[in-house]
Amino acid sequence: MAPIDGDGEYLTLRRVELALQRRIGADKDQELRITWDHNDDKLVEARANSYCIQKHWIMSCSLLGTTPYDFFTCGLRIGTDEEEITRDLCELLPHPCWKGTANLLRIALQKAIFLRTQNHVGIFGAIPDDNLNPKWRLLITELKSTVQEASAARNPIEEKYFVLERIDIENVRKCLDALHKRGEFPKTTDAFYIEYLQRPDKSGFNALPLGLTPDPLERPYPINLNVSPECIKRCEESSILNRRRARALGRLDISVGLGPAPFNPAVQKSSLSNPQLDPRVRELMVDYGDQFGIEGHLPPMLSAEDIKRDPDED
């Protein structure tokens, strides 16, 4: 369980960093016109020094076998209060309902958002098999009973993207705890989270990120919650560059794990060719930013003067 270098960067996160660097080679950057400047450096520096973001990276990799950037795909975006939302989200990650699979948690959150938002676009992507995930199906049924009143979105962006807010995480938590009371899970969400924090190795149900080669001498893989910000910074930089490269190559906003992402854009886009598909799905799958926040998609806020002004005056 010793760190692999003097910075205290443990094996798992270091392997994640190397996998991210391999995904789409930097040798394509000139051809794709991918650049990086001092403003990008400042951004990843600030993010890497946030404890909540550090924790999200570590827990996401150890429990779901994926990175935060790969989790927030298929139109899922994080709301404007990222640190608070991330803190709440981390408390859900150790729950066994997800079976160490990011897709089960992602779709549960998307369902919670869909149910509370009027006229929201439907969920697009691979839906889990009910027979293989019976307790997850019970959760979805419980969500439908819990979130019965949908509210109007504040703008068209919130009808199209799955903008995760704290209320969505709270609704999923309530449903998980309701299932615990009925005997479906042995512990509450809080109890699973506390149990995870008390483990000396902080390993998860699926501790090894997908696409990485196991090392039999290091199983279960140790996770150091005090990993250096420098390691997180490099993971953030690689993730942002990979999103820029994927977008330039015409790839859709889908989760590709930590492998080399050998997807053919034509094959990806053929899944959107159904003429009956909501056109907003096509938009959200190709319109994604460097990060997984929603700020870049939101229209400018109107001032009080704009709201009071009679449109006939213009």
C-alpha positions in Angstrom: 0.0 0.0 0.0 3.0 2.3 -0.4 2.7 5.3 -2.7 4.3 5.0 -6.1 6.3 8.3 -5.8 7.3 11.0 -3.3 4.2 13.1 -3.8 2.0 10.5 -2.1 0.1 9.8 -5.4 -1.3 6.3 -5.0 -1.4 3.6 -7.6 -5.0 4.0 -8.7 -5.1 7.7 -9.4 -1.7 7.6 -11.1 -2.9 4.8 -13.4 -6.0 6.9 -14.2 -3.8 9.8 -15.1 -1.7 7.6 -17.5 -4.9 6.2 -19.1 -6.3 9.6 -19.7 -3.0 10.7 -21.4 -3.2 7.7 -23.7 -6.8 8.1 -24.7 -6.3 10.5 -27.7 -2.7 11.3 -28.4 -1.4 14.8 -28.2 0.2 14.2 -31.7 -3.2 15.1 -33.1 -3.4 18.5 -31.4 -1.9 20.5 -34.2 -4.1 18.9 -36.8 -7.2 19.4 -34.6 -6.1 22.9 -33.6 -6.2 22.1 -29.9 -4.5 24.7 -27.8 -3.8 25.3 -24.1 -3.0 28.6 -22.5 -2.4 30.3 -19.1 -6.1 30.7 -18.5 -6.5 27.0 -18.8 -3.7 26.6 -16.3 -5.4 28.9 -13.8 -8.7 27.0 -14.2 -7.2 23.5 -13.5 -5.1 25.0 -10.7 -8.2 26.3 -8.9 -10.1 23.1 -9.4 -7.3 20.9 -8.2 -7.1 22.8 -5.0 -10.8 22.2 -4.2 -11.1 19.5 -1.5 -14.6 18.5 -2.9 -13.2 18.1 -6.4 -10.2 16.1 -5.1 -12.6 13.8 -3.2 -14.9 13.4 -6.2 -12.0 12.3 -8.4 -10.8 9.7 -5.8 -14.2 8.3 -5.0 -15.4 8.2 -8.6 -12.3 6.3 -9.7 -12.3 3.9 -6.8 -16.1 3.2 -6.6 -17.3 3.6 -10.1 -14.2 2.9 -12.2 -14.5 6.2 -14.1 -13.6 9.9 -13.9 -15.9 12.8 -13.1 -15.6 14.0 -16.7 -16.6 10.6 -18.0 -19.5 10.3 -15.5 -21.0 13.6 -16.6 -21.9 12.6 -20.1 -25.0 11.9 -22.1 -26.3 15.4 -21.4 -25.8 15.2 -17.6 -24.4 18.5 -16.3 -23.7 19.8 -12.8 -25.5 22.8 -11.5 -23.9 26.2 -10.7 -23.0 25.3 -7.1 -20.5 22.6 -8.0 -18.8 22.2 -4.7 -22.0 21.7 -2.7 -23.5 19.3 -5.4 -20.2 17.4 -5.6 -20.1 17.0 -1.8 -23.7 15.6 -1.8 -23.0 13.4 -4.8 -19.9 11.8 -3.1 -22.2 10.6 -0.3 -24.2 8.5 -2.8 -21.2 6.8 -4.5 -20.5 4.0 -2.0 -24.1 2.7 -2.1 -24.3 -0.9 -3.4 -27.3 -0.1 -5.6 -24.9 1.0 -8.3 -22.9 -2.2 -8.3 -19.8 -0.2 -9.0 -21.3 0.9 -12.3 -21.4 4.5 -13.3 -24.3 4.0 -15.7 -26.7 2.9 -13.0 -26.1 6.0 -10.9 -26.1 8.3 -14.0 -29.5 7.2 -15.2 -31.0 7.3 -11.7 -29.9 10.9 -11.4 -31.2 11.7 -14.9 -34.5 10.1 -14.0 -34.8 12.3 -10.9 -34.1 15.4 -13.1 -36.5 14.3 -15.8 -39.3 13.7 -13.2 -39.0 17.2 -11.6 -38.8 19.2 -14.9 -41.7 19.8 -17.2 -41.2 19.1 -20.9 -37.7 17.6 -20.3 -36.0 15.6 -23.1 -36.1 11.9 -22.5 -33.1 9.8 -21.3 -30.9 8.7 -24.2 -28.5 5.8 -24.0 -28.2 2.2 -22.8 -30.9 1.4 -20.2 -29.9 -1.2 -17.7 -31.5 -4.7 -17.8 -34.2 -4.9 -15.1 -33.6 -8.6 -14.7 -29.9 -8.0 -13.8 -30.6 -5.0 -11.7 -33.8 -5.6 -9.8 -33.0 -3.3 -6.9 -32.1 -0.5 -9.2 -35.5 -0.9 -10.9 -37.1 -0.7 -7.5 -35.3 2.6 -7.0 -36.6 4.0 -10.3 -40.1 3.0 -9.3 -39.7 4.6 -6.0 -38.5 7.8 -7.7 -41.6 7.9 -9.8 -43.7 7.8 -6.6 -41.6 10.4 -4.8 -41.2 13.0 -7.5 -44.7 13.5 -8.6 -44.9 17.2 -9.3 -42.8 18.6 -12.1 -41.9 22.3 -12.2 -41.4 24.5 -15.3 -37.8 24.9 -16.3 -36.2 28.3 -15.9 -35.0 28.3 -19.5 -34.9 25.9 -22.5 -31.4 24.7 -21.5 -32.8 23.1 -18.4 -35.4 21.3 -20.5 -32.7 19.8 -22.7 -29.7 19.1 -20.5 -29.9 17.1 -17.3 -28.8 19.8 -14.9 -28.0 18.1 -11.6 -29.1 20.0 -8.5 -28.9 19.1 -4.8 -32.7 18.4 -4.8 -32.1 15.5 -7.3 -29.5 13.9 -5.1 -31.7 14.3 -2.1 -34.6 12.6 -3.9 -32.4 9.7 -4.9 -31.2 9.4 -1.3 -34.7 9.5 0.1 -35.7 6.7 -2.2 -32.7 4.6 -1.3 -33.4 5.0 2.4 -37.1 4.2 1.8 -35.9 0.9 0.2 -33.7 0.3 3.2 -36.7 0.6 5.5 -38.5 -2.0 3.4 -35.5 -4.4 3.9 -34.1 -4.1 0.3 -30.7 -2.7 1.5 -29.1 -3.5 4.9 -28.0 0.1 5.6 -29.0 3.7 5.0 -27.1 5.8 2.5 -25.3 7.6 5.3 -24.2 4.3 6.9 -22.7 3.1 3.6 -20.9 6.4 3.2 -19.5 6.3 6.8 -18.4 2.7 6.3 -16.5 3.7 3.2 -14.7 6.5 5.0 -13.7 4.2 7.8 -12.1 1.7 5.5 -8.3 1.9 5.8 -7.8 1.3 2.0 -10.8 3.3 0.7 -11.3 0.7 -2.0 -14.7 0.2 -3.6 -16.9 -2.5 -5.1 -15.1 -2.0 -8.4 -11.9 -0.5 -7.3 -9.9 -0.9 -10.5 -10.9 1.7 -13.2 -12.1 0.1 -16.4 -9.5 -0.6 -19.1 -6.5 -0.7 -16.7 -4.3 -3.8 -16.1 -4.6 -5.3 -12.6 -1.5 -5.7 -10.5 -2.0 -8.7 -8.2 0.4 -7.3 -5.6 -1.8 -4.2 -5.1 -5.4 -5.5 -4.8 -7.5 -4.0 -3.3 -6.1 -0.7 -4.7 -5.4 1.9 -2.1 -6.9 5.3 -2.3 -5.2 8.2 -0.5 -7.8 10.9 0.4 -4.8 13.3 0.7 -3.6 12.8 -2.8 -1.6 15.8 -4.1 -3.4 18.6 -5.9 -0.7 18.3 -8.6 -1.9 14.8 -9.6 -5.5 16.0 -9.7 -4.4 19.0 -11.8 -2.8 16.7 -14.4 -5.9 14.5 -14.5 -8.1 17.6 -15.0 -5.8 18.9 -17.8 -5.9 15.5 -19.6 -9.7 15.3 -19.3 -10.3 18.8 -20.7 -7.9 18.2 -23.6 -9.6 14.9 -24.3 -13.0 16.5 -24.4 -11.6 19.2 -26.9 -10.1 16.4 -29.0 -13.3 14.3 -29.0 -15.4 17.3 -29.9 -13.1 18.2 -32.8 -13.3 14.6 -34.0 -17.1 14.7 -34.0 -17.5 12.3 -31.2 -20.7 12.3 -29.2 -21.0 13.1 -25.5 -20.9 9.6 -24.3 -19.0 7.7 -21.6 -16.0 5.8 -22.9 -14.4 4.6 -19.7 -10.6 4.8 -19.4 -9.7 2.9 -22.5 -8.4 4.4 -25.8 -12.0 5.3 -27.0 -11.8 3.6 -30.5 -15.3 4.9 -31.5 -16.2 5.7 -35.1 -18.1 9.0 -35.2 -20.3 7.7 -38.0 -21.4 4.7 -35.9 -22.1 6.9 -32.9 -24.2 9.3 -34.9 -26.2 6.6 -36.6 -27.9 6.0 -33.3 -29.3 9.5 -33.6 -30.7 9.1 -37.1 -34.2 7.9 -36.0 -36.5 10.6 -37.4 -38.9 10.2 -34.4 -36.1 11.1 -32.0 -36.5 14.4 -30.1 -34.2 16.9 -32.0 -33.1 18.2 -28.6 -31.3 14.8 -28.0 -29.2 15.4 -31.1 -28.3 18.8 -29.9 -27.3 17.8 -26.4 -25.2 14.9 -27.7 -23.0 17.1 -29.9 -23.0 20.3 -27.9 -20.7 19.8 -24.9 -18.0 22.0 -23.4 -14.6 21.5 -22.0 -16.0 20.8 -18.5 -19.3 19.3 -17.3 -20.8 22.5 -15.8 -23.8 24.2 -17.3 -22.5 27.8 -17.2 -21.4 27.8 -20.9 -24.9 26.7 -22.0 -27.0 29.2 -20.1 -28.3 32.4 -21.7 -27.3 35.7 -20.1 -29.5 36.6 -17.1 -32.0 39.4 -17.6 -31.6 42.5 -15.3 -34.5 43.9 -13.3 -34.7 46.7 -15.9 -35.0 44.3 -18.8 -37.8 42.4 -17.0 -39.8 45.6 -16.4 -39.3 47.1 -19.8 -42.2 47.0 -22.2 -41.0 45.0 -25.3 -43.0 47.4 -27.5 -40.6 50.2 -26.5 -37.8 48.6 -28.5 
